[in-house]
Amino acid sequence: MPRHIVIALGDQLDRSSAAFDGFDAARDTVWMAEVAEESTHVWSHKARIAVFLAAMRHFRDALLRERIAVDYTELAITPRPQEPATLAAALAASLARLKKEQAGPEKLVVVEPGEWRVQEAVRAAAQAAGLPLEIRPDRHFFSSREEFAAHATGRKQLRLEYFYRPLREKFGVLMDDGEPAGGQWNYDAENRGAFPKTGPGKLPAPVRFAPDATTRGVLDLVNARFAKHPGSLAHFDWPVTPAHAQAALDDFLSHRLPLFGRYQDAIWTGEPWLYHSRLAQAMNMRLLDPRDVVAGAERAWRQGKAPLEAAEGFIRQVIGWREYVRGVYWQFMPEYLDRNALNAAMPLPNLYWTGDTDMNCLRDAVGQTLAYGYAHHIQRLMVTGLFALLFGVAPQRVHEWYLAVYVDAVEWVELPNTIGMSQFADGGVMASKPYCATGAYIDRMSNACKGCRYDPKQSTGPDACPFTTLYWDFLARHQKLLAKNQRMTMQLKNVGRKDAADLRAIRRQADAVRERLS
């Protein structure tokens, strides 16, 4: 009879996690399951499905090499009769079988799930089986849910900077004699460079990981069973083991971190990686410890291999933003999912699933997303996210798209970034203002507007950029609500300078854009 059933979820592939504290290989069993629900509750990109399944199977095999018992449910290319459709059903079926065969375990053990839906499913399955469930803290993060809740208590607004600085101090990250390295906490102002007109030049390609036999089996499964799902597996080369993840980190620190800071906000069509790390997927699946990532970036700076602004800008994404969004998620779920401060209700345009559009920036960002399951943060925030915000898409539909199409998407990080940062649907809990701009921002930060049939300076007429048209319409439609926000004063003054005829023409053109794309 197994003593404990240790549940290892698909984004908890960490042998050093709290789930394994006190683990006795002679008496305990690890439980893992591949279930269709995790690929279909949003219409997941093939690469997202594949990266989870491949990493799970490699983790299972590593445990088996340690002679650890693993109760593992594998998806088949053709669904089996009575196949459990959900995670809860799969767990219930396994527990029922164990009770029948071996009198069942004493209790279930799991580390805090990263998704509220999954947490409730595990709790329900344990309750239905009449078994105690021990939920252990997730040591993967620098801060706990409880620490963030304490930080949030009594604050009218939550801002990254006031959460980020105490974490730097607590863990001694980029600190010299109790002061921030270089005398500043934040070097964001130095990290907004765009590429010259000649482009980024020769870029260091990220290290690739050729699929082994296990991964190739997964790719065959996904192409067959999930054939109608979006995206492609033709370029699949993501890290699916801790060794892969460490190699990806070493590659980034050596070849792309030095220029990451300067160009982290830049876009160049046809270049999906630029100087970005591609490490979020590995961290979010627990293949890579964020402490190693932060320590590596700081070490690169202290050894003179990367400038301080690059190291700080990258470290802020890991020990700052990543921790902050997780705190927001657990502070406000489950009601956070339903927030819609701007009352946006439009459907998501079909171009998000096809890339079929004559807007160069969107065609490039969506096409890249469908090809690789990846786009960097400015493409997500200021291209695909910005257009959805200005268009007026219901934020839940935007959330479902982001969760579906990116290999690094897990809900605790994706949902606040979408609902709060990108769509301003939480009314300002996360972001101090909506991230709204005309096509001129994209023109400044990329080459996408060169050769595009639209003119980012025009808001009306046959050459008007839809971003620019929808921007002015967005401000006019939400003028009363946004007037309460001091950071929107200048933008709203610019709306006030337009006469009634201009605003009517903008509204007509915005309506035509929505009708055409809906």
N, C-alpha and C positions, 0 to 999 in steps of 0.2 A: 504494500500500500504506500503510495507516495505521501510524504509528509506535507510538502508545500508544492503547489503549482505556481510557478513563476511565469507571469504573462510578459512576453517580450513583444511589444507592438512594433509596427513597421518603421517607426521613426525613433525607436529606442534600441538601436543595435550597438549597445555599449556594454562590453564585458565587465567594465569597472563600475557600472551603475549600482545604485543602492538596492536594486532588485536582487543582486547577487550577494549582498551582505549576509553572512552566515549560511551561504548555500552549501548543502551537503549532497555531493554527487551520488552518494549511495542511497539517499532517501528523497531527494527533490527532483522535480521534472520541470523543464522549460516548455511552455506552451506557445506556439506560434501558428497563425493561420492566414492563408491567402483567401480572401473572399471577394466576390464580384462587387459587392456594395462599395468597397473602397475605391473602385475604379469607375463606378457608375452613378454614385450619388451626386457627383458633378460629371459632365461629359469629358472625362480626363484625356489629355494628350497621350498618345502612345508612349512617348518617351518618359512621361511621368509614371505611367503604370509600370513600364519596364524597369526603371531605376529602383523603384521600391521592391519589386519582386526579385530582381537580381541581387540586390543587397541583402534582402531577407534570406535568400537561399545560401548565399556565401556565409552569412552569420550562423545559420543552422549548421552548415558543414564544419565551421570552425569549432562550434560547441561539440559536435560529434567527435571531432578529433581529440577533444579533451575527455572523451568518454562520459559526456554529460547526456542524459536522456532528454530527447526533444520530441514532444508530441506535436507533429507538424502536419498541417493540412495544406495540400498543394492544389492549385487550380489545374484543371485539365483543359486541353484545347477544345474539347466538346463537353459542355456541362453534363455532369453525371446526374442520374436520377437521385432525387432527395438531397442534392448538394445544398449545404447551408448558404442562404443568400446574404446573411448579414454576419457581422462579427459576433454579435450577441448569440445568434443561433448556432454558430460554429462552436463557441465556447460552451453553450448549453449542451450541445450534442456530445462534446468531448467529456464533460463532467458526468453526463448520464452514463456514458460508456464506462468511465472509470469506476463509478459507483457500482455498476453491475458486475464488472470484472474483478475489482480490487477493493471494494468497500469505500473507495473515494478518498480524497485528500482531507487534511485537517483544515487547511485554509488556502486562500488565493493571495498572491503577492503581486503588486504592480507598482511601478514608479508612476508618479503623477502624469496622466496622459496629456498630450499637447492640444487636445481638442475636446471641447465641452461635450459634443455629441458622443465621442468615444468613451469618455469618462462615465457618462450616464449609462451607456450600453453595458460596460463592464460591471457597474454597480447593479444594474437590473439582473444580469445573468447570475451574479453571485447571490443576490437575494432569492432569485427563483430556485437556485440549487440549495438554498439553506446553508450556505458556507460563509464564514467570516472573510472579509476582504480587507487586506492591509495595503493602504496606499502610502507609499514612501516618498519623501521629498526628492526632487530631481536635482542632483548635484551638478548636472551639466552646466547650469547657469551660475553666474556670479551672484545673483540675488534670488531670493525666494518670493513666492507669491505673497507671503505674509509681510516681508520687508517692504514690498511695493505698496501694499495696503496701508501700512503704517506711514509711508511717505505721502500717500495721497490723502490721508485723513486731514480734514480741515482746509484743504486747498481748493480754491474756486476754479483754478486752472492747473492743468498738468503740463509741464514743459520739460523737454528732454534735458536741457542744460542743468537744471536744478537736481536732476536725478543722476546725471552723468558725472558731475564733479565729485560728489561724495564717493561714488564707486572707484574713481581714479585714486582718491586719497586712501580709501579702505584697503585697496589691493596694491598700492604703491606703483601704479602704472604711469609711466612718463612723469615721474615726480623726482625733484632734486631738492633735498633739504626741506621737505615739506611744502615746496612750491612747484607749480606746474613747469615742466621742462620748457625752457625758452622764454619763460615769463608770461605765457598766455595759455589759457585753457583750450582755446578753439582757434584753429587756423583756416576756418571755412572760407574766409575772404580771399585766401591765396589759392583756393582749389576750385576755381570757376573758369578755367581757361578753355578756349575753343581752339581747334586746329587751324593752322594757316590755310589760305586758299589752296595751297598745293596738297593739302591733306596730311594725314599722320605719318606718311612715309612707311618704311619697312617696319612691321610690327612683329614682336616676338610671339609666335603662336603658342598657345597653352599646350602643355603635355597632354597627350591622348592616351587612352587606355583601351586597347583592342579587346573586344569581347572574347572571353574564354568560353569553354564548352558550356559551363553553367549559364553564363549570360546569353550565349547564342540560343540555348534552349528556351530561355525566357523571351527573347526577341521573336522566335518562331511562334510561341504561344500567343504573344500579344498581337502579332500580325494576323494570326488566324482568328482568335476568339474576339478580338476587339477591332476588327478590320474597319468598321464604320466610324471609329473614333477619330478625332482630328489629329493632325500632325504626321510626322514621318520618323522612322527609325534608321533612315539611311546614314545619318551622321552620328549615331549613338556611340559615345566614347566617354561616358561619365564615370567617375570613380565609384566603385561598388564594394570596396573593402577598405579597412583602415590603412593598409599599405598604399593603396591607390591615393587615398586622401592625403596622407603625409607627403607623397610625391608631388601632389598638386599644390600643397602649401609651399614646399621647398621651391617649386618652379615659379610660383607667383612672387615669393620674396626675392628671388634672384633676378628675375627678368622683367617684372611688370610693376612692382611696388614703387620703384624710384619715380616713375612718371604717373602713377595712379592718381595722386593728389591733384596735380595740375590739370589733368584731363578727365577727371571722374565725371564731370557733367557734360562732356563733349559727345557728339554723335557723328558718325560718318557712315553713310549708306554702304551696304555691302560688307561692313566690318563688324561682326557681332561681338567680338571679345574686347578689342582695343586693349586697355591696360587693367581691365577688371579681373577679379580674383577667381571667379567660378567656384568659390568655396562654400557658398551658402547651402547648397544641396548636401554637401558632405557634413557640415555642422548640424544641419537640421535633422539629419538621419542619425546623428551621434557617431558617425564614422571618424569625426575629428573633434578634438577637445578645443573649445574656444580659448582656453587658457594658453594652449600651445600656439594658437594663431596670434593672440595678442603679444605673447612673449617674443615670438619670432619677429613680428613687426617692430617692436621696441628694440630688439637686439640689432636688427638691420640698421636702425637709425643710430644707435650708440656706436656701432662699428663703422659708421660713415658710409654705409652702402645705400642709404635712402635719406632724403631730406626730412626734416621734422614735420613739415606740413603734410607730407604724404603719409608718414607713419601715424600722425595724430588723426588725420582724416579717416584713415582706414580703421584704426583702433576705435574711433568714436562710433563707427558703424557696428562694431562687435560688442564692446563692453557698454556702449551707450544705447544706440537705437534698438538693437536686437533685444536687449534686456527691457527697455522701456515699453516696446510694443507688446511684449509678453505680459508685462504688468498691467497694461491697459486692458488687454484681452480678458484676463481673469478677474480684474476688478469689476468689469461691467457685463460680462456674459451671464445669462444668455440674451438679455434684452438688447444688448449692443448690436446684435445682428440685424435688428428690425429698425434701427434708427434711420431717419430720412428727413433731416432738418430742412432741406430745400424742397421737399415734396416732389422729388423727381420721379417720373412715372413712365418715361419712354422705354420701349423695348431696346435691347442691344442690337445695333445694326448688324446685318449679316456679314458685312465686310470683316468683322472681328474673327469670323470662322474661316474666311476664304482668302483674305488679303486682296480681294478684288476691288480696287479703288484707284482713282486717278490722282489721289493725294500722295505724293511721293513719300512723305515721312511716315504716313500710316501704312502704306504698302510695304515699305521696308521693314518697319517694326513688327507688323503682323506676320509678314512673310518669314522673317527671321524666327519669330516665335513658333510658327508652325513647323519650320525646318528643324529647329534645335531644342525647342522647349525652353528657350532662354531669351531674355532681353535685359539690358542693364537698367539700373534704377531710374535714370532720367528718361529713358524710353518709356518706362512704365508710368512714371509720374507725369511727364510733360509732353507725351505724345498720345499713347493709348488712353491713359487716365484723364488727361486734360480734355481730349475730344469727348469722352463719355460724360464728363462733368458739364461741359458747355452744351452738349447735345441734350442733356436732361435725362440720361438713362437712369432707371431705377437702380439705386446703389446695390441692392441685393443681386441684380443681374450682373453688374460689374464684378462684384465679389465672386460669383460663381464662375465667371470667365477666368479671372486671375487664378483662382484655386485649381481650375481645370487644366490650364495650358502651360504652367511653369513647373519644371522638375523640382525646384526648391520650395514649392508652395506647400506649406502646412498651415492649418487655419490660425494658430495662435499668432503667427507673424504676418500672414497675408491679410487677414480680416481687418485689423486696425489700420494697416497701411492703406487699404482700399476704402473702408468706411470713413476713417478719420482723416488720413493724410491726403488721399487722392480725391475723394468725392465730397469731403467736408460734410458728410451726412450726420456726423455726431455733433454738429453745431459748434465745434471749436474745442472739444475736449483734448484732442491731440495737436491740432495745428492752430496757430494764432490767426490764420486767415485762409481763405480758399486759395489754392494754387492755380490761379487763372491767368492766362496771358493770350495775346494775339499770336498769329503766325510769325510775327517778328522775332519772338523768342526762339523759335525753332530755326529761323533763318540765321540768327546770331550764333547759335550753338552747333550748327550742322551744315552740311552741304545739300540737304534734302530739297531746299527751295530752288536751287539752281536747276533749271530745266523742267521744273514743275509747271503745269499749265496755269496754276493759280499764282496770284500776286499777293504776298503777305501784307502789303501795305493797303490793299483795297478791301473794303467791307461790303460794298455793293457793286453790282454790275457783273457781266459775264466772266471777268477774270478775278473776281473777289475770292480770297482764300476762305474756305469754310470755317477755319479756326478763328479768323478775324471777325467774320460776320457773327458767328455764334458767341464770341467773347463780348461784343458790345450788346448783343441781345441778352446774354446772361446777366450782365451788370444792370441793364435796364429792368429786367424782370424781377431781380432780387434787390433792387435799390433800397427799398424800405428796410428789409432785414439786414443788409450789409451796412447800412448807415450807422448801426450800433457798434461797428467794429472800427476802431481808430486807425488800424493799419490799412483800411480800404479807402481812407479819405481822399487820397490823390486820384485813385482810379475812378471814384465816383464823381469827383470834380470834373474829370474829363468827359464823363457821360453828360453831366450838366451843361457842358459847352455845346453839345449837339442840339440842333433845333428839332422841333416836333416832326418836320418833314423827313429829316435824316433818320430819326428813330423809327418812323413808320416804314421807311424803305428798308432799314435793317431788319425789322420784324418780318416784313414780307419775304425778304431773302432767306432769313433764318427758317421760316416756316417751309419754304420751298426746299431747303437743304434737308430738313427733317422728313418731309414727305418723300423726297427722292430716295433717301437712304433707309427709310423704314419699309 
